[in-house]
Amino acid sequence: MIRISDNGVGIPVGILDHIFEPFFIRRLNPIVSTQQGIGLYIVKHAVDIHHGFITVDSKIGEGSCFTVYIPEGKEYFDGDEYETVSGVVKSESKKTDFCRAVEETKSKKSRHSILIIEDNGEVREYIRSLFFRQYTVYEAADGEEGVDMAFKYLPTIIISDIMMPIKNGIECVSELRREYTTAHIPIIILTAKGGG
């Protein structure tokens, strides 16, 4: 059991049933940052895949208390629901510790790979959680680092944010398309911007 509490403003009863939905806060108030509203969704997703559950108690003006329950041991999982991590390979770049390649127990040569280029750590972690069982996953926290990793690892597919520091997603695509070794790699561009 993990319990986290605060003495903040509290959460209104009317929205307690929705706080684990992605970007729910942004839907209530479109003025808030585009990076808000995915944290609790990621927590709920992580708890669910571990066969646990999460509860929240909150009072307006007094604060909130989140309690996470996760069962111990592997007996709660089916055999295909988990893999043993054999190692973590960090990016050679000194800019950030967020860039890393995660290798699972299956042979790297027998798996396709995916490169996630995303400056928001929570979003990057969420995308990684969707694919790490099927792909060798590489991560970069900005566009320049992402391009370097694409040249180095030649991933099967790339998922890139469009708004990033140093190099944005469009600049990444342009640079990778100019090179023979990376021009063939499919690239999915993500954006939190809405239409006008």
PyMOL CGO cylinders between C-alpha atoms (Angstrom):
from pymol import cmd
from pymol.cgo import CYLINDER

trace = [
    CYLINDER, 0.00, 0.00, 0.00, 1.28, 3.46, -0.94, 0.3, 1, 1, 1, 1, 1, 1,
    CYLINDER, 1.28, 3.46, -0.94, -0.47, 6.51, 0.43, 0.3, 1, 1, 1, 1, 1, 1,
    CYLINDER, -0.47, 6.51, 0.43, 0.15, 10.07, -0.75, 0.3, 1, 1, 1, 1, 1, 1,
    CYLINDER, 0.15, 10.07, -0.75, -1.69, 13.03, 0.74, 0.3, 1, 1, 1, 1, 1, 1,
    CYLINDER, -1.69, 13.03, 0.74, -1.59, 16.81, 0.55, 0.3, 1, 1, 1, 1, 1, 1,
    CYLINDER, -1.59, 16.81, 0.55, -3.22, 19.79, 2.22, 0.3, 1, 1, 1, 1, 1, 1,
    CYLINDER, -3.22, 19.79, 2.22, -4.24, 21.51, -1.01, 0.3, 1, 1, 1, 1, 1, 1,
    CYLINDER, -4.24, 21.51, -1.01, -7.54, 22.89, -2.23, 0.3, 1, 1, 1, 1, 1, 1,
    CYLINDER, -7.54, 22.89, -2.23, -9.20, 19.49, -2.58, 0.3, 1, 1, 1, 1, 1, 1,
    CYLINDER, -9.20, 19.49, -2.58, -11.14, 17.99, -5.48, 0.3, 1, 1, 1, 1, 1, 1,
    CYLINDER, -11.14, 17.99, -5.48, -14.86, 18.65, -5.98, 0.3, 1, 1, 1, 1, 1, 1,
    CYLINDER, -14.86, 18.65, -5.98, -17.03, 15.57, -5.51, 0.3, 1, 1, 1, 1, 1, 1,
    CYLINDER, -17.03, 15.57, -5.51, -18.57, 16.01, -8.95, 0.3, 1, 1, 1, 1, 1, 1,
    CYLINDER, -18.57, 16.01, -8.95, -15.31, 15.34, -10.79, 0.3, 1, 1, 1, 1, 1, 1,
    CYLINDER, -15.31, 15.34, -10.79, -13.76, 12.64, -8.59, 0.3, 1, 1, 1, 1, 1, 1,
    CYLINDER, -13.76, 12.64, -8.59, -15.05, 9.92, -10.92, 0.3, 1, 1, 1, 1, 1, 1,
    CYLINDER, -15.05, 9.92, -10.92, -13.25, 11.54, -13.87, 0.3, 1, 1, 1, 1, 1, 1,
    CYLINDER, -13.25, 11.54, -13.87, -9.81, 12.52, -12.54, 0.3, 1, 1, 1, 1, 1, 1,
    CYLINDER, -9.81, 12.52, -12.54, -8.12, 9.42, -14.00, 0.3, 1, 1, 1, 1, 1, 1,
    CYLINDER, -8.12, 9.42, -14.00, -9.30, 10.23, -17.52, 0.3, 1, 1, 1, 1, 1, 1,
    CYLINDER, -9.30, 10.23, -17.52, -6.55, 11.65, -19.77, 0.3, 1, 1, 1, 1, 1, 1,
    CYLINDER, -6.55, 11.65, -19.77, -6.55, 15.45, -20.06, 0.3, 1, 1, 1, 1, 1, 1,
    CYLINDER, -6.55, 15.45, -20.06, -9.79, 15.76, -18.07, 0.3, 1, 1, 1, 1, 1, 1,
    CYLINDER, -9.79, 15.76, -18.07, -8.52, 18.94, -16.39, 0.3, 1, 1, 1, 1, 1, 1,
    CYLINDER, -8.52, 18.94, -16.39, -7.77, 20.49, -19.77, 0.3, 1, 1, 1, 1, 1, 1,
    CYLINDER, -7.77, 20.49, -19.77, -11.27, 19.67, -21.00, 0.3, 1, 1, 1, 1, 1, 1,
    CYLINDER, -11.27, 19.67, -21.00, -12.68, 21.54, -17.99, 0.3, 1, 1, 1, 1, 1, 1,
    CYLINDER, -12.68, 21.54, -17.99, -10.43, 24.53, -18.58, 0.3, 1, 1, 1, 1, 1, 1,
    CYLINDER, -10.43, 24.53, -18.58, -8.80, 24.79, -22.05, 0.3, 1, 1, 1, 1, 1, 1,
    CYLINDER, -8.80, 24.79, -22.05, -6.52, 27.60, -20.82, 0.3, 1, 1, 1, 1, 1, 1,
    CYLINDER, -6.52, 27.60, -20.82, -4.36, 25.29, -18.68, 0.3, 1, 1, 1, 1, 1, 1,
    CYLINDER, -4.36, 25.29, -18.68, -1.05, 23.95, -19.96, 0.3, 1, 1, 1, 1, 1, 1,
    CYLINDER, -1.05, 23.95, -19.96, -1.22, 21.23, -22.59, 0.3, 1, 1, 1, 1, 1, 1,
    CYLINDER, -1.22, 21.23, -22.59, 1.09, 19.16, -20.39, 0.3, 1, 1, 1, 1, 1, 1,
    CYLINDER, 1.09, 19.16, -20.39, -1.41, 18.96, -17.54, 0.3, 1, 1, 1, 1, 1, 1,
    CYLINDER, -1.41, 18.96, -17.54, -3.90, 16.17, -17.15, 0.3, 1, 1, 1, 1, 1, 1,
    CYLINDER, -3.90, 16.17, -17.15, -2.08, 12.94, -18.01, 0.3, 1, 1, 1, 1, 1, 1,
    CYLINDER, -2.08, 12.94, -18.01, -0.24, 12.18, -14.76, 0.3, 1, 1, 1, 1, 1, 1,
    CYLINDER, -0.24, 12.18, -14.76, -3.11, 10.48, -12.90, 0.3, 1, 1, 1, 1, 1, 1,
    CYLINDER, -3.11, 10.48, -12.90, -4.07, 8.59, -16.05, 0.3, 1, 1, 1, 1, 1, 1,
    CYLINDER, -4.07, 8.59, -16.05, -0.54, 7.15, -16.27, 0.3, 1, 1, 1, 1, 1, 1,
    CYLINDER, -0.54, 7.15, -16.27, -0.64, 6.21, -12.58, 0.3, 1, 1, 1, 1, 1, 1,
    CYLINDER, -0.64, 6.21, -12.58, -3.98, 4.45, -13.02, 0.3, 1, 1, 1, 1, 1, 1,
    CYLINDER, -3.98, 4.45, -13.02, -2.67, 2.61, -16.09, 0.3, 1, 1, 1, 1, 1, 1,
    CYLINDER, -2.67, 2.61, -16.09, 0.44, 1.45, -14.21, 0.3, 1, 1, 1, 1, 1, 1,
    CYLINDER, 0.44, 1.45, -14.21, -1.62, 0.29, -11.23, 0.3, 1, 1, 1, 1, 1, 1,
    CYLINDER, -1.62, 0.29, -11.23, -4.07, -1.57, -13.47, 0.3, 1, 1, 1, 1, 1, 1,
    CYLINDER, -4.07, -1.57, -13.47, -1.38, -3.56, -15.30, 0.3, 1, 1, 1, 1, 1, 1,
    CYLINDER, -1.38, -3.56, -15.30, -0.01, -4.60, -11.89, 0.3, 1, 1, 1, 1, 1, 1,
    CYLINDER, -0.01, -4.60, -11.89, -3.49, -5.89, -10.93, 0.3, 1, 1, 1, 1, 1, 1,
    CYLINDER, -3.49, -5.89, -10.93, -3.85, -3.27, -8.23, 0.3, 1, 1, 1, 1, 1, 1,
    CYLINDER, -3.85, -3.27, -8.23, -6.28, -0.45, -7.61, 0.3, 1, 1, 1, 1, 1, 1,
    CYLINDER, -6.28, -0.45, -7.61, -6.22, 3.18, -6.51, 0.3, 1, 1, 1, 1, 1, 1,
    CYLINDER, -6.22, 3.18, -6.51, -8.60, 5.16, -4.32, 0.3, 1, 1, 1, 1, 1, 1,
    CYLINDER, -8.60, 5.16, -4.32, -8.91, 8.86, -3.55, 0.3, 1, 1, 1, 1, 1, 1,
    CYLINDER, -8.91, 8.86, -3.55, -10.46, 10.72, -0.65, 0.3, 1, 1, 1, 1, 1, 1,
    CYLINDER, -10.46, 10.72, -0.65, -10.73, 14.48, -0.90, 0.3, 1, 1, 1, 1, 1, 1,
    CYLINDER, -10.73, 14.48, -0.90, -12.32, 17.37, 0.96, 0.3, 1, 1, 1, 1, 1, 1,
    CYLINDER, -12.32, 17.37, 0.96, -12.58, 20.88, -0.37, 0.3, 1, 1, 1, 1, 1, 1,
    CYLINDER, -12.58, 20.88, -0.37, -10.24, 23.18, 1.55, 0.3, 1, 1, 1, 1, 1, 1,
    CYLINDER, -10.24, 23.18, 1.55, -8.52, 20.29, 3.36, 0.3, 1, 1, 1, 1, 1, 1,
    CYLINDER, -8.52, 20.29, 3.36, -6.71, 18.33, 0.66, 0.3, 1, 1, 1, 1, 1, 1,
    CYLINDER, -6.71, 18.33, 0.66, -6.63, 14.92, -0.98, 0.3, 1, 1, 1, 1, 1, 1,
    CYLINDER, -6.63, 14.92, -0.98, -5.32, 11.46, -0.17, 0.3, 1, 1, 1, 1, 1, 1,
    CYLINDER, -5.32, 11.46, -0.17, -4.51, 8.89, -2.86, 0.3, 1, 1, 1, 1, 1, 1,
    CYLINDER, -4.51, 8.89, -2.86, -3.98, 5.27, -1.84, 0.3, 1, 1, 1, 1, 1, 1,
    CYLINDER, -3.98, 5.27, -1.84, -2.45, 2.70, -4.20, 0.3, 1, 1, 1, 1, 1, 1,
    CYLINDER, -2.45, 2.70, -4.20, -2.79, -1.02, -3.52, 0.3, 1, 1, 1, 1, 1, 1,
    CYLINDER, -2.79, -1.02, -3.52, -0.50, -3.40, -5.46, 0.3, 1, 1, 1, 1, 1, 1,
    CYLINDER, -0.50, -3.40, -5.46, -0.43, -7.16, -4.77, 0.3, 1, 1, 1, 1, 1, 1,
    CYLINDER, -0.43, -7.16, -4.77, 2.94, -8.73, -3.97, 0.3, 1, 1, 1, 1, 1, 1,
    CYLINDER, 2.94, -8.73, -3.97, 4.53, -11.48, -6.03, 0.3, 1, 1, 1, 1, 1, 1,
    CYLINDER, 4.53, -11.48, -6.03, 4.04, -12.77, -9.56, 0.3, 1, 1, 1, 1, 1, 1,
    CYLINDER, 4.04, -12.77, -9.56, 1.21, -15.20, -8.89, 0.3, 1, 1, 1, 1, 1, 1,
    CYLINDER, 1.21, -15.20, -8.89, -1.32, -12.51, -9.82, 0.3, 1, 1, 1, 1, 1, 1,
    CYLINDER, -1.32, -12.51, -9.82, 0.01, -12.37, -13.37, 0.3, 1, 1, 1, 1, 1, 1,
    CYLINDER, 0.01, -12.37, -13.37, -0.45, -14.67, -16.33, 0.3, 1, 1, 1, 1, 1, 1,
    CYLINDER, -0.45, -14.67, -16.33, 2.79, -15.89, -17.87, 0.3, 1, 1, 1, 1, 1, 1,
    CYLINDER, 2.79, -15.89, -17.87, 2.54, -13.51, -20.82, 0.3, 1, 1, 1, 1, 1, 1,
    CYLINDER, 2.54, -13.51, -20.82, 1.86, -10.44, -18.65, 0.3, 1, 1, 1, 1, 1, 1,
    CYLINDER, 1.86, -10.44, -18.65, 5.42, -9.82, -17.51, 0.3, 1, 1, 1, 1, 1, 1,
    CYLINDER, 5.42, -9.82, -17.51, 8.99, -10.08, -18.69, 0.3, 1, 1, 1, 1, 1, 1,
    CYLINDER, 8.99, -10.08, -18.69, 12.24, -9.86, -16.78, 0.3, 1, 1, 1, 1, 1, 1,
    CYLINDER, 12.24, -9.86, -16.78, 14.28, -6.78, -17.64, 0.3, 1, 1, 1, 1, 1, 1,
    CYLINDER, 14.28, -6.78, -17.64, 17.76, -7.82, -18.65, 0.3, 1, 1, 1, 1, 1, 1,
    CYLINDER, 17.76, -7.82, -18.65, 19.38, -4.41, -18.84, 0.3, 1, 1, 1, 1, 1, 1,
    CYLINDER, 19.38, -4.41, -18.84, 19.10, -0.69, -19.40, 0.3, 1, 1, 1, 1, 1, 1,
    CYLINDER, 19.10, -0.69, -19.40, 21.26, 1.11, -21.94, 0.3, 1, 1, 1, 1, 1, 1,
    CYLINDER, 21.26, 1.11, -21.94, 21.50, 4.85, -21.38, 0.3, 1, 1, 1, 1, 1, 1,
    CYLINDER, 21.50, 4.85, -21.38, 22.01, 7.37, -24.13, 0.3, 1, 1, 1, 1, 1, 1,
    CYLINDER, 22.01, 7.37, -24.13, 25.60, 8.50, -24.59, 0.3, 1, 1, 1, 1, 1, 1,
    CYLINDER, 25.60, 8.50, -24.59, 24.44, 12.12, -24.64, 0.3, 1, 1, 1, 1, 1, 1,
    CYLINDER, 24.44, 12.12, -24.64, 25.25, 14.11, -21.52, 0.3, 1, 1, 1, 1, 1, 1,
    CYLINDER, 25.25, 14.11, -21.52, 22.23, 16.39, -21.94, 0.3, 1, 1, 1, 1, 1, 1,
    CYLINDER, 22.23, 16.39, -21.94, 19.71, 14.25, -20.09, 0.3, 1, 1, 1, 1, 1, 1,
    CYLINDER, 19.71, 14.25, -20.09, 19.24, 11.02, -18.17, 0.3, 1, 1, 1, 1, 1, 1,
    CYLINDER, 19.24, 11.02, -18.17, 15.78, 10.65, -19.65, 0.3, 1, 1, 1, 1, 1, 1,
    CYLINDER, 15.78, 10.65, -19.65, 17.14, 9.16, -22.87, 0.3, 1, 1, 1, 1, 1, 1,
    CYLINDER, 17.14, 9.16, -22.87, 17.57, 5.45, -22.59, 0.3, 1, 1, 1, 1, 1, 1,
    CYLINDER, 17.57, 5.45, -22.59, 17.06, 2.25, -24.46, 0.3, 1, 1, 1, 1, 1, 1,
    CYLINDER, 17.06, 2.25, -24.46, 15.16, -0.48, -22.67, 0.3, 1, 1, 1, 1, 1, 1,
    CYLINDER, 15.16, -0.48, -22.67, 15.98, -4.05, -23.62, 0.3, 1, 1, 1, 1, 1, 1,
    CYLINDER, 15.98, -4.05, -23.62, 13.76, -6.91, -22.54, 0.3, 1, 1, 1, 1, 1, 1,
    CYLINDER, 13.76, -6.91, -22.54, 14.76, -10.54, -22.16, 0.3, 1, 1, 1, 1, 1, 1,
    CYLINDER, 14.76, -10.54, -22.16, 13.97, -11.35, -25.77, 0.3, 1, 1, 1, 1, 1, 1,
    CYLINDER, 13.97, -11.35, -25.77, 16.90, -11.00, -28.15, 0.3, 1, 1, 1, 1, 1, 1,
    CYLINDER, 16.90, -11.00, -28.15, 17.26, -7.48, -29.46, 0.3, 1, 1, 1, 1, 1, 1,
    CYLINDER, 17.26, -7.48, -29.46, 17.87, -8.83, -32.95, 0.3, 1, 1, 1, 1, 1, 1,
    CYLINDER, 17.87, -8.83, -32.95, 14.54, -10.64, -32.99, 0.3, 1, 1, 1, 1, 1, 1,
    CYLINDER, 14.54, -10.64, -32.99, 12.50, -7.57, -32.10, 0.3, 1, 1, 1, 1, 1, 1,
    CYLINDER, 12.50, -7.57, -32.10, 11.46, -4.45, -33.91, 0.3, 1, 1, 1, 1, 1, 1,
    CYLINDER, 11.46, -4.45, -33.91, 12.46, -1.17, -32.29, 0.3, 1, 1, 1, 1, 1, 1,
    CYLINDER, 12.46, -1.17, -32.29, 10.70, 2.12, -31.69, 0.3, 1, 1, 1, 1, 1, 1,
    CYLINDER, 10.70, 2.12, -31.69, 12.20, 5.54, -30.98, 0.3, 1, 1, 1, 1, 1, 1,
    CYLINDER, 12.20, 5.54, -30.98, 10.13, 7.97, -28.89, 0.3, 1, 1, 1, 1, 1, 1,
    CYLINDER, 10.13, 7.97, -28.89, 11.16, 11.63, -29.22, 0.3, 1, 1, 1, 1, 1, 1,
    CYLINDER, 11.16, 11.63, -29.22, 9.21, 13.61, -26.62, 0.3, 1, 1, 1, 1, 1, 1,
    CYLINDER, 9.21, 13.61, -26.62, 10.29, 16.33, -24.18, 0.3, 1, 1, 1, 1, 1, 1,
    CYLINDER, 10.29, 16.33, -24.18, 7.48, 15.66, -21.69, 0.3, 1, 1, 1, 1, 1, 1,
    CYLINDER, 7.48, 15.66, -21.69, 8.64, 12.88, -19.38, 0.3, 1, 1, 1, 1, 1, 1,
    CYLINDER, 8.64, 12.88, -19.38, 5.15, 11.73, -18.42, 0.3, 1, 1, 1, 1, 1, 1,
    CYLINDER, 5.15, 11.73, -18.42, 3.96, 11.46, -22.01, 0.3, 1, 1, 1, 1, 1, 1,
    CYLINDER, 3.96, 11.46, -22.01, 7.17, 9.70, -23.00, 0.3, 1, 1, 1, 1, 1, 1,
    CYLINDER, 7.17, 9.70, -23.00, 6.77, 7.17, -20.19, 0.3, 1, 1, 1, 1, 1, 1,
    CYLINDER, 6.77, 7.17, -20.19, 3.15, 6.54, -21.15, 0.3, 1, 1, 1, 1, 1, 1,
    CYLINDER, 3.15, 6.54, -21.15, 4.05, 5.85, -24.79, 0.3, 1, 1, 1, 1, 1, 1,
    CYLINDER, 4.05, 5.85, -24.79, 6.87, 3.57, -23.66, 0.3, 1, 1, 1, 1, 1, 1,
    CYLINDER, 6.87, 3.57, -23.66, 4.46, 1.63, -21.45, 0.3, 1, 1, 1, 1, 1, 1,
    CYLINDER, 4.46, 1.63, -21.45, 2.31, 0.86, -24.49, 0.3, 1, 1, 1, 1, 1, 1,
    CYLINDER, 2.31, 0.86, -24.49, 5.11, -0.66, -26.55, 0.3, 1, 1, 1, 1, 1, 1,
    CYLINDER, 5.11, -0.66, -26.55, 7.92, -2.02, -24.38, 0.3, 1, 1, 1, 1, 1, 1,
    CYLINDER, 7.92, -2.02, -24.38, 6.56, -5.57, -24.39, 0.3, 1, 1, 1, 1, 1, 1,
    CYLINDER, 6.56, -5.57, -24.39, 6.61, -5.82, -28.19, 0.3, 1, 1, 1, 1, 1, 1,
    CYLINDER, 6.61, -5.82, -28.19, 9.44, -3.44, -29.13, 0.3, 1, 1, 1, 1, 1, 1,
    CYLINDER, 9.44, -3.44, -29.13, 12.92, -2.51, -28.04, 0.3, 1, 1, 1, 1, 1, 1,
    CYLINDER, 12.92, -2.51, -28.04, 12.23, 1.07, -26.98, 0.3, 1, 1, 1, 1, 1, 1,
    CYLINDER, 12.23, 1.07, -26.98, 14.62, 4.02, -27.32, 0.3, 1, 1, 1, 1, 1, 1,
    CYLINDER, 14.62, 4.02, -27.32, 13.80, 7.39, -25.81, 0.3, 1, 1, 1, 1, 1, 1,
    CYLINDER, 13.80, 7.39, -25.81, 15.01, 10.92, -26.48, 0.3, 1, 1, 1, 1, 1, 1,
    CYLINDER, 15.01, 10.92, -26.48, 14.01, 14.08, -24.59, 0.3, 1, 1, 1, 1, 1, 1,
    CYLINDER, 14.01, 14.08, -24.59, 14.58, 16.59, -27.40, 0.3, 1, 1, 1, 1, 1, 1,
    CYLINDER, 14.58, 16.59, -27.40, 14.71, 16.68, -31.19, 0.3, 1, 1, 1, 1, 1, 1,
    CYLINDER, 14.71, 16.68, -31.19, 18.46, 16.90, -31.59, 0.3, 1, 1, 1, 1, 1, 1,
    CYLINDER, 18.46, 16.90, -31.59, 19.04, 13.90, -29.39, 0.3, 1, 1, 1, 1, 1, 1,
    CYLINDER, 19.04, 13.90, -29.39, 16.26, 12.05, -31.20, 0.3, 1, 1, 1, 1, 1, 1,
    CYLINDER, 16.26, 12.05, -31.20, 17.92, 12.56, -34.58, 0.3, 1, 1, 1, 1, 1, 1,
    CYLINDER, 17.92, 12.56, -34.58, 21.25, 11.34, -33.18, 0.3, 1, 1, 1, 1, 1, 1,
    CYLINDER, 21.25, 11.34, -33.18, 19.60, 8.20, -31.79, 0.3, 1, 1, 1, 1, 1, 1,
    CYLINDER, 19.60, 8.20, -31.79, 17.75, 7.57, -35.06, 0.3, 1, 1, 1, 1, 1, 1,
    CYLINDER, 17.75, 7.57, -35.06, 21.05, 7.56, -36.95, 0.3, 1, 1, 1, 1, 1, 1,
    CYLINDER, 21.05, 7.56, -36.95, 22.65, 5.33, -34.33, 0.3, 1, 1, 1, 1, 1, 1,
    CYLINDER, 22.65, 5.33, -34.33, 19.91, 2.72, -33.79, 0.3, 1, 1, 1, 1, 1, 1,
    CYLINDER, 19.91, 2.72, -33.79, 17.92, 2.89, -37.08, 0.3, 1, 1, 1, 1, 1, 1,
    CYLINDER, 17.92, 2.89, -37.08, 14.59, 2.10, -35.36, 0.3, 1, 1, 1, 1, 1, 1,
    CYLINDER, 14.59, 2.10, -35.36, 11.70, 0.36, -37.11, 0.3, 1, 1, 1, 1, 1, 1,
    CYLINDER, 11.70, 0.36, -37.11, 9.41, 3.32, -36.43, 0.3, 1, 1, 1, 1, 1, 1,
    CYLINDER, 9.41, 3.32, -36.43, 9.66, 6.75, -34.78, 0.3, 1, 1, 1, 1, 1, 1,
    CYLINDER, 9.66, 6.75, -34.78, 7.03, 8.58, -32.69, 0.3, 1, 1, 1, 1, 1, 1,
    CYLINDER, 7.03, 8.58, -32.69, 7.88, 12.26, -32.29, 0.3, 1, 1, 1, 1, 1, 1,
    CYLINDER, 7.88, 12.26, -32.29, 6.30, 15.26, -30.62, 0.3, 1, 1, 1, 1, 1, 1,
    CYLINDER, 6.30, 15.26, -30.62, 6.03, 18.36, -32.81, 0.3, 1, 1, 1, 1, 1, 1,
    CYLINDER, 6.03, 18.36, -32.81, 6.83, 21.04, -30.18, 0.3, 1, 1, 1, 1, 1, 1,
    CYLINDER, 6.83, 21.04, -30.18, 10.25, 20.39, -28.60, 0.3, 1, 1, 1, 1, 1, 1,
    CYLINDER, 10.25, 20.39, -28.60, 13.37, 22.33, -27.62, 0.3, 1, 1, 1, 1, 1, 1,
    CYLINDER, 13.37, 22.33, -27.62, 16.49, 22.54, -29.82, 0.3, 1, 1, 1, 1, 1, 1,
    CYLINDER, 16.49, 22.54, -29.82, 14.82, 20.83, -32.80, 0.3, 1, 1, 1, 1, 1, 1,
    CYLINDER, 14.82, 20.83, -32.80, 11.10, 20.48, -33.27, 0.3, 1, 1, 1, 1, 1, 1,
    CYLINDER, 11.10, 20.48, -33.27, 9.36, 17.49, -34.83, 0.3, 1, 1, 1, 1, 1, 1,
    CYLINDER, 9.36, 17.49, -34.83, 9.21, 18.99, -38.33, 0.3, 1, 1, 1, 1, 1, 1,
    CYLINDER, 9.21, 18.99, -38.33, 12.95, 19.68, -38.27, 0.3, 1, 1, 1, 1, 1, 1,
    CYLINDER, 12.95, 19.68, -38.27, 13.58, 16.10, -37.15, 0.3, 1, 1, 1, 1, 1, 1,
    CYLINDER, 13.58, 16.10, -37.15, 11.52, 14.71, -40.03, 0.3, 1, 1, 1, 1, 1, 1,
    CYLINDER, 11.52, 14.71, -40.03, 13.27, 16.94, -42.56, 0.3, 1, 1, 1, 1, 1, 1,
    CYLINDER, 13.27, 16.94, -42.56, 16.72, 15.91, -41.38, 0.3, 1, 1, 1, 1, 1, 1,
    CYLINDER, 16.72, 15.91, -41.38, 15.92, 12.20, -41.27, 0.3, 1, 1, 1, 1, 1, 1,
    CYLINDER, 15.92, 12.20, -41.27, 14.29, 12.28, -44.71, 0.3, 1, 1, 1, 1, 1, 1,
    CYLINDER, 14.29, 12.28, -44.71, 17.43, 13.81, -46.26, 0.3, 1, 1, 1, 1, 1, 1,
    CYLINDER, 17.43, 13.81, -46.26, 19.62, 10.85, -45.24, 0.3, 1, 1, 1, 1, 1, 1,
    CYLINDER, 19.62, 10.85, -45.24, 19.55, 7.59, -47.17, 0.3, 1, 1, 1, 1, 1, 1,
    CYLINDER, 19.55, 7.59, -47.17, 19.91, 5.43, -44.04, 0.3, 1, 1, 1, 1, 1, 1,
    CYLINDER, 19.91, 5.43, -44.04, 16.85, 6.93, -42.30, 0.3, 1, 1, 1, 1, 1, 1,
    CYLINDER, 16.85, 6.93, -42.30, 14.64, 8.16, -45.16, 0.3, 1, 1, 1, 1, 1, 1,
    CYLINDER, 14.64, 8.16, -45.16, 12.58, 4.94, -45.16, 0.3, 1, 1, 1, 1, 1, 1,
    CYLINDER, 12.58, 4.94, -45.16, 11.67, 4.97, -41.43, 0.3, 1, 1, 1, 1, 1, 1,
    CYLINDER, 11.67, 4.97, -41.43, 7.94, 5.67, -40.76, 0.3, 1, 1, 1, 1, 1, 1,
    CYLINDER, 7.94, 5.67, -40.76, 7.47, 8.68, -38.48, 0.3, 1, 1, 1, 1, 1, 1,
    CYLINDER, 7.47, 8.68, -38.48, 4.32, 9.46, -36.48, 0.3, 1, 1, 1, 1, 1, 1,
    CYLINDER, 4.32, 9.46, -36.48, 4.04, 13.10, -35.39, 0.3, 1, 1, 1, 1, 1, 1,
    CYLINDER, 4.04, 13.10, -35.39, 2.13, 13.92, -32.19, 0.3, 1, 1, 1, 1, 1, 1,
    CYLINDER, 2.13, 13.92, -32.19, 0.71, 17.31, -31.26, 0.3, 1, 1, 1, 1, 1, 1,
    CYLINDER, 0.71, 17.31, -31.26, -1.45, 18.59, -28.43, 0.3, 1, 1, 1, 1, 1, 1,
    CYLINDER, -1.45, 18.59, -28.43, -2.57, 21.58, -30.50, 0.3, 1, 1, 1, 1, 1, 1,
    CYLINDER, -2.57, 21.58, -30.50, -6.23, 21.71, -31.41, 0.3, 1, 1, 1, 1, 1, 1,
    CYLINDER, -6.23, 21.71, -31.41, -7.82, 23.14, -34.51, 0.3, 1, 1, 1, 1, 1, 1,
    CYLINDER, -7.82, 23.14, -34.51, -8.97, 26.77, -34.45, 0.3, 1, 1, 1, 1, 1, 1,
]
cmd.load_cgo(trace, "trace")
